């Protein structure tokens, strides 16, 4: 996970800031100058990329939220256990007081015994004349357990606050995805039907590569063959098959078919394997694009990749350097 959760949170924040700047620079066009097909294609591609950046941040947040919710469950279980230990220690102290006051007035004792709140319990003890004669070990044990309970309660609340903040960020990124998709569809809708179809056809055009022509074996072969079998299927943000995929959803599903688990996030996948140089690329390796990383594809040899590109192009084969290349990872 990109050097742990702290790095992932930093990456998410940096990516969000970059996306705001990116979207803000998209030209709006003018009424006087009618845009060409190339102009609209360029603008739509930029909108799709902005949406993909938000989608991949959303995917990364979902991966982290799953881990954090597990942490919260563990913290709550630990807190419950500690609460029982604290109560056990409190009862030992209370029983000791009862024994020392046996036969005398138990009004003060009663107040202490029924107090389940650690602070109130200690406060009652300090007002009692028998406090100094209590067994030191029992009282010390109680204070230790009460302090441990407070630490666990604070840890649980801190983790819950982090989960709430990530959920807020996820909702914001989902809104960004929807906004950019709506803008892209609006641009396409303003074009004449014939021109729009020519543009979409150009986006869908894919180099034809037969899986049998790809020199690959072992687990990588299963991953490559799975990915190639999806060529022509649609791109859908957040999807991981079987009928549609986003970029990291495709590579996750492909390597999943080979028995290798990957997170549903391009940035997280970049930290999930062995980093390799371009000269070492082999079919099945994952290749990554943009700064910060927001797209992933699968290398298939001869300078080509298969990837879930965008909603216009879908899943297709294209060149290794068709997007700003960052690096490569070998899963497994």
C-alpha positions in Angstrom: 0.0 0.0 0.0 2.5 2.7 -1.0 4.6 2.6 2.1 1.6 2.1 4.4 -1.6 3.9 5.2 0.0 7.2 6.0 1.4 7.3 2.4 -1.9 6.4 1.0 -3.7 9.2 2.9 -1.0 11.7 1.6 -1.4 10.4 -1.9 -5.2 10.8 -1.7 -4.9 14.4 -0.5 -2.3 15.3 -3.2 -4.4 13.6 -5.9 -7.5 15.5 -4.9 -5.7 18.9 -5.1 -4.3 17.9 -8.5 -7.7 17.0 -9.8 -9.3 20.3 -8.8 -6.5 22.2 -10.7 -6.9 19.8 -13.6 -10.6 20.2 -14.0 -10.4 23.9 -13.5 -8.2 24.3 -16.7 -10.6 22.6 -19.1 -11.6 25.1 -21.8 -15.2 26.0 -22.1 -15.2 26.8 -25.8 -16.8 29.9 -27.4 -20.0 30.6 -29.2 -18.1 32.2 -32.1 -15.7 29.3 -32.8 -17.4 26.0 -33.5 -15.2 23.2 -32.1 -13.8 20.6 -34.4 -14.2 16.8 -33.7 -10.6 16.8 -32.6 -11.3 19.7 -30.2 -14.2 17.9 -28.6 -12.3 14.6 -28.5 -9.5 16.3 -26.6 -11.8 18.0 -24.2 -13.8 14.8 -23.6 -10.6 12.8 -23.0 -9.6 15.4 -20.4 -12.9 15.1 -18.7 -12.7 11.3 -18.7 -9.2 11.5 -17.2 -10.3 13.9 -14.4 -13.2 11.4 -13.7 -10.8 8.5 -13.7 -8.5 10.3 -11.2 -11.4 10.7 -8.9 -12.5 7.1 -9.4 -9.1 5.7 -8.6 -8.9 7.9 -5.5 -12.4 6.5 -4.6 -11.1 3.0 -5.1 -8.1 3.6 -2.9 -10.3 5.0 -0.2 -12.5 1.9 -0.3 -9.5 -0.3 0.1 -8.3 1.7 3.1 -11.8 1.9 4.6 -12.1 -1.9 4.6 -8.9 -2.1 6.6 -9.9 0.7 9.0 -13.3 -0.8 9.7 -11.5 -4.0 10.6 -9.3 -2.0 12.9 -12.3 -0.4 14.6 -13.9 -3.8 15.2 -10.6 -5.1 16.8 -10.4 -1.9 18.9 -13.9 -2.3 20.1 -13.3 -5.9 21.0 -10.2 -4.9 22.9 -12.1 -2.1 24.6 -14.8 -4.6 25.7 -12.2 -7.0 27.1 -10.5 -4.1 28.9 -13.8 -2.9 30.4 -14.3 -6.4 31.9 -10.8 -6.4 33.3 -11.4 -2.9 34.8 -14.7 -4.0 36.4 -13.1 -7.1 37.8 -10.4 -5.0 39.4 -13.0 -2.5 40.7 -14.9 -5.3 42.4 -11.8 -6.6 44.1 -11.1 -3.2 45.6 -14.8 -2.7 46.6 -14.9 -6.2 48.3 -11.8 -5.3 50.2 -13.5 -2.1 51.5 -16.7 -4.0 52.5 -14.7 -6.5 54.5 -12.9 -3.7 56.3 -16.2 -1.8 57.1 -18.1 -5.0 58.0 -20.4 -4.2 60.9 -20.0 -0.4 60.6 -21.9 2.2 58.7 -21.8 1.3 55.0 -23.2 4.4 53.5 -19.8 5.6 52.1 -19.0 2.1 51.1 -22.2 1.7 49.3 -21.5 4.8 47.2 -18.1 3.4 46.2 -19.4 -0.1 45.4 -22.2 1.0 43.1 -20.0 3.5 41.2 -19.0 1.9 37.9 -17.3 5.1 36.6 -13.6 4.9 37.3 -13.2 8.6 38.2 -16.2 8.6 40.5 -15.0 5.3 42.1 -11.6 6.7 42.9 -13.1 10.0 44.2 -15.3 8.0 46.6 -12.3 6.0 47.8 -10.2 9.1 48.6 -12.9 10.4 51.0 -13.0 7.2 53.1 -11.0 6.8 56.3 -10.1 3.2 55.4 -8.6 4.2 52.1 -5.0 4.2 53.4 -5.3 0.7 54.8 -6.5 -0.9 51.6 -4.3 -3.5 50.0 -1.9 -1.4 47.8 -1.7 -4.1 45.1 -5.4 -4.2 44.5 -5.7 -0.5 44.2 -2.7 -0.2 42.0 -4.1 -2.9 39.7 -7.4 -1.1 39.4 -5.7 2.2 38.5 -3.6 0.4 35.8 -6.7 -1.2 34.3 -8.7 2.0 34.3 -5.9 3.9 32.5 -5.7 1.1 29.9 -9.4 1.4 29.4 -9.2 5.1 28.8 -6.4 4.6 26.2 -8.5 2.1 24.3 -11.6 4.3 24.4 -9.6 7.2 22.9 -8.0 4.9 20.2 -11.4 3.7 19.2 -12.8 7.3 18.9 -9.7 8.4 16.9 -10.1 5.6 14.4 -13.8 6.2 14.0 -13.1 9.9 13.3 -10.6 8.8 10.5 -13.2 6.5 9.0 -15.8 9.3 9.0 -13.3 11.7 7.2 -12.4 9.1 4.5 -16.1 8.4 4.0 -16.6 12.2 3.4 -13.7 12.2 0.9 -15.2 9.2 -0.9 -18.5 11.0 -1.2 -16.8 14.1 -2.6 -14.8 12.0 -5.1 -18.0 10.2 -6.2 -19.6 13.7 -6.8 -16.5 14.6 -8.9 -16.9 11.5 -11.0 -20.6 12.2 -11.7 -19.9 15.9 -12.5 -17.2 15.1 -15.1 -19.2 12.3 -16.7 -22.1 14.6 -17.0 -19.9 17.3 -18.6 -18.4 14.7 -21.1 -21.9 13.5 -22.1 -23.0 17.0 -22.6 -20.2 17.8 -24.9 -20.9 14.6 -26.9 -24.6 15.4 -27.0 -24.0 18.8 -28.7 -22.3 17.2 -31.7 -24.1 15.9 -34.7 -24.8 12.2 -34.6 -22.6 11.3 -37.5 -19.6 13.3 -36.2 -20.1 11.8 -32.7 -20.2 8.3 -34.1 -17.0 8.9 -36.0 -15.3 10.2 -32.9 -16.5 7.2 -30.8 -15.5 4.8 -33.5 -12.0 6.2 -33.5 -11.8 5.9 -29.7 -13.0 2.2 -29.9 -10.5 1.3 -32.6 -8.2 -1.3 -31.2 -5.1 -3.0 -32.6 -6.0 -6.7 -33.2 -3.8 -9.0 -31.2 -4.5 -12.7 -30.9 -3.8 -14.1 -27.4 -2.0 -17.0 -29.1 0.5 -14.6 -30.5 1.5 -13.3 -27.0 4.7 -15.1 -25.7 3.6 -15.8 -22.1 3.5 -18.8 -19.7 2.7 -19.7 -16.1 0.4 -17.5 -14.0 1.0 -14.5 -16.2 -0.5 -16.4 -19.1 -3.8 -16.8 -17.2 -3.8 -13.1 -16.4 -3.1 -12.0 -20.0 -5.6 -14.4 -21.5 -8.3 -13.2 -19.1 -7.6 -9.5 -19.9 -7.5 -10.1 -23.6 -10.8 -11.9 -23.5 -12.4 -8.7 -22.2 -11.4 -6.5 -25.1 -14.4 -4.7 -26.5 -16.3 -4.7 -23.2 -17.3 -1.3 -21.7 -15.5 0.9 -19.2 -17.5 1.6 -16.1 -16.1 3.6 -13.2 -15.7 1.3 -10.1 -16.5 -1.9 -12.0 -14.5 -5.1 -11.7 -16.3 -7.5 -14.1 -17.6 -9.6 -15.4 -19.5 -7.4 -17.9 -17.6 -4.1 -17.5 -14.4 -2.8 -15.8 -12.5 0.3 -14.9 -8.7 0.2 -15.3 -7.7 -1.3 -11.9 -10.8 -3.5 -11.9 -9.6 -5.1 -15.1 -6.0 -5.8 -13.8 -7.4 -7.0 -10.4 -9.8 -9.4 -12.1 -7.1 -10.6 -14.6 -4.5 -11.4 -12.0 -7.3 -12.8 -9.7 -7.9 -15.4 -12.4 -4.3 -16.3 -12.0 -4.6 -16.7 -8.3 -2.9 -13.4 -7.3 -4.9 -11.0 -5.2 -4.6 -7.3 -6.0 -6.3 -4.3 -4.5 -8.9 -2.4 -6.6 -6.8 0.7 -6.9 -4.1 1.7 -9.4 -2.0 3.5 -6.8 -2.3 0.6 -4.4 -1.4 -1.9 -7.2 1.8 0.2 -7.9 2.9 -0.8 -4.4 1.9 -4.5 -4.6 4.6 -6.1 -6.6 8.3 -6.0 -7.7 9.1 -2.8 -9.6 10.9 -3.4 -12.9 12.5 -1.3 -15.6 11.0 -0.8 -19.1 13.7 -3.1 -20.5 12.6 -5.9 -18.2 8.9 -5.8 -19.2 7.2 -9.1 -19.9 3.6 -9.9 -20.8 1.4 -9.8 -17.7 3.4 -6.9 -16.0 1.3 -4.0 -14.9 2.2 -0.6 -16.3 1.2 2.7 -14.7 0.4 6.2 -15.9 0.1 9.9 -14.9 1.4 11.8 -11.9 -0.1 11.1 -9.4 -0.8 7.5 -10.6 -4.4 7.2 -11.8 -4.3 4.6 -14.6 -3.0 1.0 -14.9 -2.9 -1.4 -17.9 -1.3 -4.8 -18.6 1.7 -5.2 -20.9 1.3 -7.9 -23.6 4.6 -7.5 -25.5 5.8 -5.8 -28.6 5.3 -2.4 -27.0 1.6 -2.9 -26.5 -0.8 -3.0 -23.6 -4.4 -4.1 -22.9 -6.3 -1.7 -20.7 -9.7 -0.4 -19.7 -9.2 3.0 -21.2 -12.2 5.3 -20.8 -16.0 5.2 -21.3 -15.6 6.0 -25.0 -12.9 3.5 -25.8 -13.8 0.7 -23.4 -11.3 -2.2 -23.1 -8.8 -2.2 -25.9 -5.2 -2.8 -27.0 -3.0 0.3 -27.5 0.6 1.4 -27.4 2.7 1.3 -24.2 3.4 5.1 -24.4 -0.1 6.2 -25.5 -0.4 7.9 -22.0 2.2 9.5 -19.8 4.2 6.4 -18.6 5.3 6.2 -14.9 6.6 2.7 -14.3 5.9 -1.0 -14.1 5.3 -3.7 -11.5 5.4 -7.5 -11.7 2.7 -9.1 -9.5 3.0 -12.3 -7.6 
